Amino acid sequence: MTATSTLTLGGLLAALIILTCNLYPWWTGGREFKQLAYFGKGFGGAACAAACPGGLLGWAHSRTGSVGNSAGETAGQGLTGTRVGQGLTTGQLTGLGTTGAVVAVIAVTLVVLAYKAAGKKDKKRLLGGAFVGSVLLLTAGVAGALSWLPNALNAAGDGIVSVVQGAGLL
């Protein structure tokens, strides 16, 4: 990655606040998964961007931690009087190849199109999911749990290239 951001407890706090704001209406409501669909789309798009080692998507992912750190540390100190600037163990998704990069860009494009078609509340949910996903993927735990993603993107990209080149069609 061209620029890695270290997540602090403040950044984690910011992500957890947004996650709570998205899960609470679902939990207290009918618990229909369609209420979480836009949040999940945003999270998925952020995960694909996090797999990118550089470029605009990789840069945006790495900078999300700085935004979260700043907002969370301000909120944490303002609300509790305690500094929440302690750094967390960092992690990142590695191994994205050229064919996987094509799939990652298409996935992020689909998220952008979903955003454009969404209503006001769903746009907020999608952006919240993207923020939470990007911030949490800066941690070793979440990045480790999704370490399979770059290989899956690569495999999907390899399949697309094989189909386009006619391998195994006839």
TAQUI-V967872 format. One record per run of one state. SS is the DSSP state (2 for helix, 1 for strand, 0 for the rest). FROM is the first residue (numbers start at 1). LEN is the number of residues. If there is no record, write none. Layout:
ss=<SS;SS>
from=<FROM;FROM>
len=<LEN;LEN>
This chain:
ss=<0;1;2;0;2;0;2;0;1;0;1;0;2;0;2;0;1;2;0;2;0>
from=<1;8;9;29;33;51;55;81;87;88;90;91;98;118;120;137;139;140;146;149;165>
len=<7;1;20;4;18;4;26;6;1;2;1;7;20;2;17;2;1;6;3;16;6>
